[in-house]
Amino acid sequence: MPELRHLRYFVVVAEELNFSRAATRLHMAQPPLSVAIRQLERELGTDLFQRTTREVKLTEAGRALLDGARRTLAEADRAVAAAKRAGAGDLGELRVGFSWSARFETLPALGRAFSAEHPDVHLLTQEMWNADMHSGLRSGAIDVAISLCPELADDIADEVIRTERVIAVLAAKHPLANEEAISLGSLAGDEFVLFPRELAPRLHDMMVGIYRHAGFEPKLRSESFHTGWDLLLWADAPVVAIAPRSVAGELPEGVVAVPLSEPADALETRLLWRDEDPSPTVQAFRSAARAVYDRDPNGTG
């Protein structure tokens, strides 16, 4: 198989039909160019040029080779360009796991920002519970995760990309549903919906800690908060819960969000990835996340 550099030399000579001009275009001396063309002809077992003292012409074999050589070089150039773009994080795919709350604001904002800068990277997203994200990252099922108060591990790198104030989520018929703001302590007598601890242990514990910080131990109902939300079961249920502020933009029917006057607790959203992963696409996604949320100097969106 001819070397690519020999094919490049051949194409330039074929276009110039003059070894001197071809050598000038290739920024090389004429004798090495002539040697390279002779090597190519010996490898192919046929002459590619008719040479006289007055002119250089392509042979039938040379004309047969020219179009194919151009296609081969163009394809090689495209492959090299694609490799460079992939190496810069501009090509390929990125598999993103995300927790439930990220779907409301965080994931769409990051997806838009990343795709604007890297339009040829295909984002594949998958909603996951926090407890499943580490195994997904370690197995390679996902490349990066966006999670509210995720589990932490030594082999999983992470960084906080935003924090959000906590709000109360109440049934529209709750006595405090129409207040401009309430204290969390004013809900101490209610029963709260949360989710099974095994699905997101750290987030569960942080939410229970917020209740305790407000001065009471929450009474938890058996229903799962997320299931009730997704299946639109809260319209006729006595729902009381806390959640990050971003969920307030897409409330199910029969549910309202009420700001909390105190305590001013916040929940963090982190980006996670394999600690040893040098992927430029992951690094590009991290940069996009920082660009989106560095605009909020207080980090309390």
ROGULUM-819378 format. One record per residue (C-alpha): chain; x, y, z. Coordinates in steps of 0.5 Angstrom, whole numbers, plus 500, padded with zeros to 3 digits. Layout:
<site><kette>A</kette><xx>X</xx><yy>Y</yy><zz>Z</zz></site>
...
***
This chain:
<site><kette>A</kette><xx>500</xx><yy>500</yy><zz>500</zz></site>
<site><kette>A</kette><xx>503</xx><yy>507</yy><zz>498</zz></site>
<site><kette>A</kette><xx>505</xx><yy>512</yy><zz>504</zz></site>
<site><kette>A</kette><xx>500</xx><yy>518</yy><zz>504</zz></site>
<site><kette>A</kette><xx>506</xx><yy>522</yy><zz>503</zz></site>
<site><kette>A</kette><xx>508</xx><yy>519</yy><zz>497</zz></site>
<site><kette>A</kette><xx>501</xx><yy>520</yy><zz>494</zz></site>
<site><kette>A</kette><xx>501</xx><yy>527</yy><zz>496</zz></site>
<site><kette>A</kette><xx>507</xx><yy>528</yy><zz>492</zz></site>
<site><kette>A</kette><xx>504</xx><yy>525</yy><zz>486</zz></site>
<site><kette>A</kette><xx>498</xx><yy>529</yy><zz>486</zz></site>
<site><kette>A</kette><xx>502</xx><yy>535</yy><zz>487</zz></site>
<site><kette>A</kette><xx>506</xx><yy>533</yy><zz>481</zz></site>
<site><kette>A</kette><xx>500</xx><yy>531</yy><zz>477</zz></site>
<site><kette>A</kette><xx>497</xx><yy>538</yy><zz>478</zz></site>
<site><kette>A</kette><xx>503</xx><yy>542</yy><zz>476</zz></site>
<site><kette>A</kette><xx>506</xx><yy>537</yy><zz>471</zz></site>
<site><kette>A</kette><xx>513</xx><yy>540</yy><zz>473</zz></site>
<site><kette>A</kette><xx>517</xx><yy>537</yy><zz>478</zz></site>
<site><kette>A</kette><xx>521</xx><yy>544</yy><zz>480</zz></site>
<site><kette>A</kette><xx>514</xx><yy>548</yy><zz>481</zz></site>
<site><kette>A</kette><xx>511</xx><yy>541</yy><zz>485</zz></site>
<site><kette>A</kette><xx>517</xx><yy>542</yy><zz>489</zz></site>
<site><kette>A</kette><xx>516</xx><yy>549</yy><zz>491</zz></site>
<site><kette>A</kette><xx>509</xx><yy>548</yy><zz>493</zz></site>
<site><kette>A</kette><xx>511</xx><yy>542</yy><zz>497</zz></site>
<site><kette>A</kette><xx>517</xx><yy>546</yy><zz>500</zz></site>
<site><kette>A</kette><xx>522</xx><yy>541</yy><zz>499</zz></site>
<site><kette>A</kette><xx>528</xx><yy>540</yy><zz>494</zz></site>
<site><kette>A</kette><xx>527</xx><yy>537</yy><zz>487</zz></site>
<site><kette>A</kette><xx>531</xx><yy>531</yy><zz>488</zz></site>
<site><kette>A</kette><xx>528</xx><yy>528</yy><zz>494</zz></site>
<site><kette>A</kette><xx>521</xx><yy>529</yy><zz>490</zz></site>
<site><kette>A</kette><xx>524</xx><yy>525</yy><zz>484</zz></site>
<site><kette>A</kette><xx>526</xx><yy>520</yy><zz>488</zz></site>
<site><kette>A</kette><xx>520</xx><yy>519</yy><zz>492</zz></site>
<site><kette>A</kette><xx>516</xx><yy>519</yy><zz>486</zz></site>
<site><kette>A</kette><xx>521</xx><yy>513</yy><zz>483</zz></site>
<site><kette>A</kette><xx>520</xx><yy>509</yy><zz>489</zz></site>
<site><kette>A</kette><xx>512</xx><yy>510</yy><zz>488</zz></site>
<site><kette>A</kette><xx>513</xx><yy>508</yy><zz>481</zz></site>
<site><kette>A</kette><xx>517</xx><yy>502</yy><zz>483</zz></site>
<site><kette>A</kette><xx>512</xx><yy>500</yy><zz>489</zz></site>
<site><kette>A</kette><xx>506</xx><yy>500</yy><zz>484</zz></site>
<site><kette>A</kette><xx>510</xx><yy>497</yy><zz>478</zz></site>
<site><kette>A</kette><xx>509</xx><yy>502</yy><zz>473</zz></site>
<site><kette>A</kette><xx>511</xx><yy>509</yy><zz>471</zz></site>
<site><kette>A</kette><xx>506</xx><yy>514</yy><zz>473</zz></site>
<site><kette>A</kette><xx>509</xx><yy>520</yy><zz>468</zz></site>
<site><kette>A</kette><xx>512</xx><yy>520</yy><zz>462</zz></site>
<site><kette>A</kette><xx>518</xx><yy>525</yy><zz>462</zz></site>
<site><kette>A</kette><xx>522</xx><yy>528</yy><zz>457</zz></site>
<site><kette>A</kette><xx>527</xx><yy>534</yy><zz>457</zz></site>
<site><kette>A</kette><xx>521</xx><yy>539</yy><zz>455</zz></site>
<site><kette>A</kette><xx>515</xx><yy>536</yy><zz>459</zz></site>
<site><kette>A</kette><xx>512</xx><yy>531</yy><zz>464</zz></site>
<site><kette>A</kette><xx>505</xx><yy>528</yy><zz>462</zz></site>
<site><kette>A</kette><xx>501</xx><yy>523</yy><zz>466</zz></site>
<site><kette>A</kette><xx>501</xx><yy>516</yy><zz>463</zz></site>
<site><kette>A</kette><xx>495</xx><yy>512</yy><zz>463</zz></site>
<site><kette>A</kette><xx>497</xx><yy>509</yy><zz>470</zz></site>
<site><kette>A</kette><xx>498</xx><yy>516</yy><zz>473</zz></site>
<site><kette>A</kette><xx>491</xx><yy>518</yy><zz>470</zz></site>
<site><kette>A</kette><xx>488</xx><yy>512</yy><zz>474</zz></site>
<site><kette>A</kette><xx>491</xx><yy>513</yy><zz>480</zz></site>
<site><kette>A</kette><xx>490</xx><yy>521</yy><zz>481</zz></site>
<site><kette>A</kette><xx>482</xx><yy>521</yy><zz>483</zz></site>
<site><kette>A</kette><xx>483</xx><yy>515</yy><zz>488</zz></site>
<site><kette>A</kette><xx>489</xx><yy>518</yy><zz>491</zz></site>
<site><kette>A</kette><xx>485</xx><yy>525</yy><zz>492</zz></site>
<site><kette>A</kette><xx>480</xx><yy>521</yy><zz>495</zz></site>
<site><kette>A</kette><xx>484</xx><yy>517</yy><zz>499</zz></site>
<site><kette>A</kette><xx>488</xx><yy>524</yy><zz>502</zz></site>
<site><kette>A</kette><xx>481</xx><yy>527</yy><zz>503</zz></site>
<site><kette>A</kette><xx>479</xx><yy>522</yy><zz>507</zz></site>
<site><kette>A</kette><xx>485</xx><yy>522</yy><zz>511</zz></site>
<site><kette>A</kette><xx>485</xx><yy>529</yy><zz>512</zz></site>
<site><kette>A</kette><xx>478</xx><yy>528</yy><zz>515</zz></site>
<site><kette>A</kette><xx>480</xx><yy>523</yy><zz>519</zz></site>
<site><kette>A</kette><xx>485</xx><yy>527</yy><zz>522</zz></site>
<site><kette>A</kette><xx>481</xx><yy>533</yy><zz>523</zz></site>
<site><kette>A</kette><xx>476</xx><yy>528</yy><zz>527</zz></site>
<site><kette>A</kette><xx>481</xx><yy>526</yy><zz>531</zz></site>
<site><kette>A</kette><xx>483</xx><yy>533</yy><zz>533</zz></site>
<site><kette>A</kette><xx>476</xx><yy>535</yy><zz>534</zz></site>
<site><kette>A</kette><xx>475</xx><yy>529</yy><zz>539</zz></site>
<site><kette>A</kette><xx>481</xx><yy>530</yy><zz>542</zz></site>
<site><kette>A</kette><xx>479</xx><yy>537</yy><zz>544</zz></site>
<site><kette>A</kette><xx>472</xx><yy>535</yy><zz>546</zz></site>
<site><kette>A</kette><xx>468</xx><yy>537</yy><zz>540</zz></site>
<site><kette>A</kette><xx>466</xx><yy>530</yy><zz>537</zz></site>
<site><kette>A</kette><xx>463</xx><yy>524</yy><zz>539</zz></site>
<site><kette>A</kette><xx>458</xx><yy>523</yy><zz>545</zz></site>
<site><kette>A</kette><xx>457</xx><yy>524</yy><zz>552</zz></site>
<site><kette>A</kette><xx>453</xx><yy>520</yy><zz>557</zz></site>
<site><kette>A</kette><xx>450</xx><yy>524</yy><zz>562</zz></site>
<site><kette>A</kette><xx>446</xx><yy>521</yy><zz>568</zz></site>
<site><kette>A</kette><xx>442</xx><yy>526</yy><zz>572</zz></site>
<site><kette>A</kette><xx>438</xx><yy>526</yy><zz>579</zz></site>
<site><kette>A</kette><xx>430</xx><yy>528</yy><zz>579</zz></site>
<site><kette>A</kette><xx>431</xx><yy>535</yy><zz>581</zz></site>
<site><kette>A</kette><xx>436</xx><yy>536</yy><zz>575</zz></site>
<site><kette>A</kette><xx>431</xx><yy>536</yy><zz>570</zz></site>
<site><kette>A</kette><xx>427</xx><yy>542</yy><zz>572</zz></site>
<site><kette>A</kette><xx>433</xx><yy>547</yy><zz>571</zz></site>
<site><kette>A</kette><xx>440</xx><yy>545</yy><zz>571</zz></site>
<site><kette>A</kette><xx>440</xx><yy>539</yy><zz>566</zz></site>
<site><kette>A</kette><xx>437</xx><yy>544</yy><zz>561</zz></site>
<site><kette>A</kette><xx>441</xx><yy>550</yy><zz>562</zz></site>
<site><kette>A</kette><xx>448</xx><yy>545</yy><zz>562</zz></site>
<site><kette>A</kette><xx>445</xx><yy>542</yy><zz>556</zz></site>
<site><kette>A</kette><xx>444</xx><yy>548</yy><zz>552</zz></site>
<site><kette>A</kette><xx>450</xx><yy>551</yy><zz>554</zz></site>
<site><kette>A</kette><xx>454</xx><yy>545</yy><zz>552</zz></site>
<site><kette>A</kette><xx>451</xx><yy>544</yy><zz>545</zz></site>
<site><kette>A</kette><xx>452</xx><yy>551</yy><zz>543</zz></site>
<site><kette>A</kette><xx>459</xx><yy>550</yy><zz>544</zz></site>
<site><kette>A</kette><xx>460</xx><yy>543</yy><zz>542</zz></site>
<site><kette>A</kette><xx>454</xx><yy>542</yy><zz>537</zz></site>
<site><kette>A</kette><xx>457</xx><yy>535</yy><zz>534</zz></site>
<site><kette>A</kette><xx>457</xx><yy>532</yy><zz>541</zz></site>
<site><kette>A</kette><xx>451</xx><yy>528</yy><zz>542</zz></site>
<site><kette>A</kette><xx>449</xx><yy>528</yy><zz>549</zz></site>
<site><kette>A</kette><xx>445</xx><yy>522</yy><zz>551</zz></site>
<site><kette>A</kette><xx>442</xx><yy>523</yy><zz>558</zz></site>
<site><kette>A</kette><xx>439</xx><yy>518</yy><zz>563</zz></site>
<site><kette>A</kette><xx>435</xx><yy>519</yy><zz>570</zz></site>
<site><kette>A</kette><xx>438</xx><yy>516</yy><zz>575</zz></site>
<site><kette>A</kette><xx>437</xx><yy>515</yy><zz>583</zz></site>
<site><kette>A</kette><xx>443</xx><yy>518</yy><zz>587</zz></site>
<site><kette>A</kette><xx>445</xx><yy>511</yy><zz>589</zz></site>
<site><kette>A</kette><xx>446</xx><yy>508</yy><zz>582</zz></site>
<site><kette>A</kette><xx>451</xx><yy>514</yy><zz>580</zz></site>
<site><kette>A</kette><xx>457</xx><yy>511</yy><zz>582</zz></site>
<site><kette>A</kette><xx>456</xx><yy>504</yy><zz>579</zz></site>
<site><kette>A</kette><xx>454</xx><yy>507</yy><zz>573</zz></site>
<site><kette>A</kette><xx>460</xx><yy>512</yy><zz>573</zz></site>
<site><kette>A</kette><xx>465</xx><yy>506</yy><zz>574</zz></site>
<site><kette>A</kette><xx>462</xx><yy>501</yy><zz>569</zz></site>
<site><kette>A</kette><xx>462</xx><yy>507</yy><zz>564</zz></site>
<site><kette>A</kette><xx>455</xx><yy>506</yy><zz>563</zz></site>
<site><kette>A</kette><xx>455</xx><yy>514</yy><zz>564</zz></site>
<site><kette>A</kette><xx>461</xx><yy>519</yy><zz>563</zz></site>
<site><kette>A</kette><xx>458</xx><yy>524</yy><zz>568</zz></site>
<site><kette>A</kette><xx>453</xx><yy>525</yy><zz>573</zz></site>
<site><kette>A</kette><xx>449</xx><yy>531</yy><zz>575</zz></site>
<site><kette>A</kette><xx>446</xx><yy>530</yy><zz>582</zz></site>
<site><kette>A</kette><xx>443</xx><yy>534</yy><zz>588</zz></site>
<site><kette>A</kette><xx>447</xx><yy>532</yy><zz>594</zz></site>
<site><kette>A</kette><xx>450</xx><yy>526</yy><zz>591</zz></site>
<site><kette>A</kette><xx>454</xx><yy>520</yy><zz>595</zz></site>
<site><kette>A</kette><xx>461</xx><yy>522</yy><zz>595</zz></site>
<site><kette>A</kette><xx>467</xx><yy>517</yy><zz>594</zz></site>
<site><kette>A</kette><xx>474</xx><yy>517</yy><zz>593</zz></site>
<site><kette>A</kette><xx>475</xx><yy>514</yy><zz>586</zz></site>
<site><kette>A</kette><xx>469</xx><yy>519</yy><zz>584</zz></site>
<site><kette>A</kette><xx>471</xx><yy>526</yy><zz>583</zz></site>
<site><kette>A</kette><xx>466</xx><yy>532</yy><zz>584</zz></site>
<site><kette>A</kette><xx>465</xx><yy>539</yy><zz>584</zz></site>
<site><kette>A</kette><xx>459</xx><yy>543</yy><zz>586</zz></site>
<site><kette>A</kette><xx>456</xx><yy>547</yy><zz>581</zz></site>
<site><kette>A</kette><xx>450</xx><yy>551</yy><zz>584</zz></site>
<site><kette>A</kette><xx>446</xx><yy>551</yy><zz>590</zz></site>
<site><kette>A</kette><xx>439</xx><yy>552</yy><zz>591</zz></site>
<site><kette>A</kette><xx>435</xx><yy>555</yy><zz>597</zz></site>
<site><kette>A</kette><xx>429</xx><yy>550</yy><zz>600</zz></site>
<site><kette>A</kette><xx>422</xx><yy>551</yy><zz>599</zz></site>
<site><kette>A</kette><xx>416</xx><yy>548</yy><zz>601</zz></site>
<site><kette>A</kette><xx>411</xx><yy>544</yy><zz>597</zz></site>
<site><kette>A</kette><xx>404</xx><yy>544</yy><zz>599</zz></site>
<site><kette>A</kette><xx>398</xx><yy>542</yy><zz>597</zz></site>
<site><kette>A</kette><xx>394</xx><yy>548</yy><zz>594</zz></site>
<site><kette>A</kette><xx>388</xx><yy>547</yy><zz>600</zz></site>
<site><kette>A</kette><xx>393</xx><yy>547</yy><zz>605</zz></site>
<site><kette>A</kette><xx>392</xx><yy>553</yy><zz>610</zz></site>
<site><kette>A</kette><xx>399</xx><yy>556</yy><zz>609</zz></site>
<site><kette>A</kette><xx>399</xx><yy>555</yy><zz>601</zz></site>
<site><kette>A</kette><xx>397</xx><yy>562</yy><zz>600</zz></site>
<site><kette>A</kette><xx>402</xx><yy>565</yy><zz>604</zz></site>
<site><kette>A</kette><xx>408</xx><yy>569</yy><zz>601</zz></site>
<site><kette>A</kette><xx>413</xx><yy>566</yy><zz>606</zz></site>
<site><kette>A</kette><xx>413</xx><yy>561</yy><zz>612</zz></site>
<site><kette>A</kette><xx>417</xx><yy>558</yy><zz>617</zz></site>
<site><kette>A</kette><xx>419</xx><yy>551</yy><zz>616</zz></site>
<site><kette>A</kette><xx>417</xx><yy>550</yy><zz>624</zz></site>
<site><kette>A</kette><xx>410</xx><yy>552</yy><zz>622</zz></site>
<site><kette>A</kette><xx>409</xx><yy>546</yy><zz>619</zz></site>
<site><kette>A</kette><xx>412</xx><yy>541</yy><zz>624</zz></site>
<site><kette>A</kette><xx>405</xx><yy>538</yy><zz>626</zz></site>
<site><kette>A</kette><xx>404</xx><yy>536</yy><zz>619</zz></site>
<site><kette>A</kette><xx>406</xx><yy>529</yy><zz>616</zz></site>
<site><kette>A</kette><xx>412</xx><yy>530</yy><zz>610</zz></site>
<site><kette>A</kette><xx>413</xx><yy>526</yy><zz>604</zz></site>
<site><kette>A</kette><xx>420</xx><yy>524</yy><zz>602</zz></site>
<site><kette>A</kette><xx>423</xx><yy>518</yy><zz>599</zz></site>
<site><kette>A</kette><xx>426</xx><yy>511</yy><zz>601</zz></site>
<site><kette>A</kette><xx>433</xx><yy>513</yy><zz>604</zz></site>
<site><kette>A</kette><xx>436</xx><yy>507</yy><zz>600</zz></site>
<site><kette>A</kette><xx>435</xx><yy>511</yy><zz>593</zz></site>
<site><kette>A</kette><xx>439</xx><yy>517</yy><zz>595</zz></site>
<site><kette>A</kette><xx>442</xx><yy>516</yy><zz>603</zz></site>
<site><kette>A</kette><xx>446</xx><yy>523</yy><zz>603</zz></site>
<site><kette>A</kette><xx>440</xx><yy>527</yy><zz>600</zz></site>
<site><kette>A</kette><xx>435</xx><yy>524</yy><zz>605</zz></site>
<site><kette>A</kette><xx>439</xx><yy>525</yy><zz>611</zz></site>
<site><kette>A</kette><xx>441</xx><yy>532</yy><zz>609</zz></site>
<site><kette>A</kette><xx>433</xx><yy>534</yy><zz>608</zz></site>
<site><kette>A</kette><xx>432</xx><yy>530</yy><zz>615</zz></site>
<site><kette>A</kette><xx>437</xx><yy>535</yy><zz>618</zz></site>
<site><kette>A</kette><xx>434</xx><yy>541</yy><zz>615</zz></site>
<site><kette>A</kette><xx>427</xx><yy>539</yy><zz>619</zz></site>
<site><kette>A</kette><xx>431</xx><yy>538</yy><zz>625</zz></site>
<site><kette>A</kette><xx>435</xx><yy>545</yy><zz>624</zz></site>
<site><kette>A</kette><xx>428</xx><yy>548</yy><zz>624</zz></site>
<site><kette>A</kette><xx>427</xx><yy>545</yy><zz>631</zz></site>
<site><kette>A</kette><xx>423</xx><yy>538</yy><zz>630</zz></site>
<site><kette>A</kette><xx>423</xx><yy>531</yy><zz>628</zz></site>
<site><kette>A</kette><xx>419</xx><yy>530</yy><zz>621</zz></site>
<site><kette>A</kette><xx>413</xx><yy>525</yy><zz>621</zz></site>
<site><kette>A</kette><xx>414</xx><yy>522</yy><zz>615</zz></site>
<site><kette>A</kette><xx>408</xx><yy>519</yy><zz>610</zz></site>
<site><kette>A</kette><xx>409</xx><yy>512</yy><zz>607</zz></site>
<site><kette>A</kette><xx>408</xx><yy>515</yy><zz>600</zz></site>
<site><kette>A</kette><xx>414</xx><yy>517</yy><zz>595</zz></site>
<site><kette>A</kette><xx>415</xx><yy>524</yy><zz>594</zz></site>
<site><kette>A</kette><xx>417</xx><yy>523</yy><zz>587</zz></site>
<site><kette>A</kette><xx>412</xx><yy>518</yy><zz>585</zz></site>
<site><kette>A</kette><xx>407</xx><yy>522</yy><zz>587</zz></site>
<site><kette>A</kette><xx>409</xx><yy>528</yy><zz>583</zz></site>
<site><kette>A</kette><xx>411</xx><yy>524</yy><zz>577</zz></site>
<site><kette>A</kette><xx>404</xx><yy>520</yy><zz>577</zz></site>
<site><kette>A</kette><xx>400</xx><yy>526</yy><zz>578</zz></site>
<site><kette>A</kette><xx>397</xx><yy>524</yy><zz>585</zz></site>
<site><kette>A</kette><xx>398</xx><yy>530</yy><zz>589</zz></site>
<site><kette>A</kette><xx>392</xx><yy>534</yy><zz>587</zz></site>
<site><kette>A</kette><xx>388</xx><yy>530</yy><zz>592</zz></site>
<site><kette>A</kette><xx>393</xx><yy>528</yy><zz>597</zz></site>
<site><kette>A</kette><xx>395</xx><yy>532</yy><zz>603</zz></site>
<site><kette>A</kette><xx>402</xx><yy>533</yy><zz>601</zz></site>
<site><kette>A</kette><xx>407</xx><yy>537</yy><zz>605</zz></site>
<site><kette>A</kette><xx>415</xx><yy>537</yy><zz>603</zz></site>
<site><kette>A</kette><xx>421</xx><yy>541</yy><zz>602</zz></site>
<site><kette>A</kette><xx>425</xx><yy>541</yy><zz>595</zz></site>
<site><kette>A</kette><xx>430</xx><yy>545</yy><zz>591</zz></site>
<site><kette>A</kette><xx>427</xx><yy>552</yy><zz>589</zz></site>
<site><kette>A</kette><xx>428</xx><yy>550</yy><zz>581</zz></site>
<site><kette>A</kette><xx>422</xx><yy>545</yy><zz>582</zz></site>
<site><kette>A</kette><xx>417</xx><yy>551</yy><zz>583</zz></site>
<site><kette>A</kette><xx>417</xx><yy>552</yy><zz>575</zz></site>
<site><kette>A</kette><xx>414</xx><yy>545</yy><zz>573</zz></site>
<site><kette>A</kette><xx>409</xx><yy>544</yy><zz>579</zz></site>
<site><kette>A</kette><xx>404</xx><yy>538</yy><zz>578</zz></site>
<site><kette>A</kette><xx>396</xx><yy>540</yy><zz>579</zz></site>
<site><kette>A</kette><xx>394</xx><yy>542</yy><zz>586</zz></site>
<site><kette>A</kette><xx>401</xx><yy>543</yy><zz>589</zz></site>
<site><kette>A</kette><xx>404</xx><yy>550</yy><zz>590</zz></site>
<site><kette>A</kette><xx>411</xx><yy>552</yy><zz>592</zz></site>
<site><kette>A</kette><xx>412</xx><yy>557</yy><zz>598</zz></site>
<site><kette>A</kette><xx>418</xx><yy>560</yy><zz>600</zz></site>
<site><kette>A</kette><xx>421</xx><yy>559</yy><zz>607</zz></site>
<site><kette>A</kette><xx>423</xx><yy>565</yy><zz>611</zz></site>
<site><kette>A</kette><xx>427</xx><yy>561</yy><zz>616</zz></site>
<site><kette>A</kette><xx>431</xx><yy>557</yy><zz>616</zz></site>
<site><kette>A</kette><xx>435</xx><yy>559</yy><zz>610</zz></site>
<site><kette>A</kette><xx>438</xx><yy>552</yy><zz>608</zz></site>
<site><kette>A</kette><xx>440</xx><yy>550</yy><zz>601</zz></site>
<site><kette>A</kette><xx>442</xx><yy>544</yy><zz>597</zz></site>
<site><kette>A</kette><xx>448</xx><yy>543</yy><zz>593</zz></site>
<site><kette>A</kette><xx>448</xx><yy>540</yy><zz>586</zz></site>
<site><kette>A</kette><xx>454</xx><yy>537</yy><zz>584</zz></site>
<site><kette>A</kette><xx>458</xx><yy>534</yy><zz>578</zz></site>
<site><kette>A</kette><xx>461</xx><yy>527</yy><zz>578</zz></site>
<site><kette>A</kette><xx>466</xx><yy>524</yy><zz>574</zz></site>
<site><kette>A</kette><xx>471</xx><yy>518</yy><zz>574</zz></site>
<site><kette>A</kette><xx>477</xx><yy>521</yy><zz>578</zz></site>
<site><kette>A</kette><xx>482</xx><yy>518</yy><zz>573</zz></site>
<site><kette>A</kette><xx>478</xx><yy>520</yy><zz>566</zz></site>
<site><kette>A</kette><xx>482</xx><yy>524</yy><zz>562</zz></site>
<site><kette>A</kette><xx>476</xx><yy>525</yy><zz>557</zz></site>
<site><kette>A</kette><xx>476</xx><yy>532</yy><zz>554</zz></site>
<site><kette>A</kette><xx>469</xx><yy>532</yy><zz>553</zz></site>
<site><kette>A</kette><xx>468</xx><yy>531</yy><zz>560</zz></site>
<site><kette>A</kette><xx>472</xx><yy>537</yy><zz>561</zz></site>
<site><kette>A</kette><xx>469</xx><yy>541</yy><zz>556</zz></site>
<site><kette>A</kette><xx>462</xx><yy>539</yy><zz>560</zz></site>
<site><kette>A</kette><xx>465</xx><yy>541</yy><zz>566</zz></site>
<site><kette>A</kette><xx>467</xx><yy>548</yy><zz>563</zz></site>
<site><kette>A</kette><xx>460</xx><yy>549</yy><zz>561</zz></site>
<site><kette>A</kette><xx>457</xx><yy>548</yy><zz>568</zz></site>
<site><kette>A</kette><xx>462</xx><yy>553</yy><zz>571</zz></site>
<site><kette>A</kette><xx>460</xx><yy>558</yy><zz>565</zz></site>
<site><kette>A</kette><xx>453</xx><yy>557</yy><zz>567</zz></site>
<site><kette>A</kette><xx>453</xx><yy>558</yy><zz>574</zz></site>
<site><kette>A</kette><xx>459</xx><yy>562</yy><zz>575</zz></site>
<site><kette>A</kette><xx>454</xx><yy>568</yy><zz>573</zz></site>
<site><kette>A</kette><xx>451</xx><yy>567</yy><zz>580</zz></site>
<site><kette>A</kette><xx>456</xx><yy>570</yy><zz>585</zz></site>
<site><kette>A</kette><xx>452</xx><yy>567</yy><zz>591</zz></site>
<site><kette>A</kette><xx>451</xx><yy>560</yy><zz>588</zz></site>
<site><kette>A</kette><xx>444</xx><yy>560</yy><zz>590</zz></site>
<site><kette>A</kette><xx>440</xx><yy>560</yy><zz>584</zz></site>
***
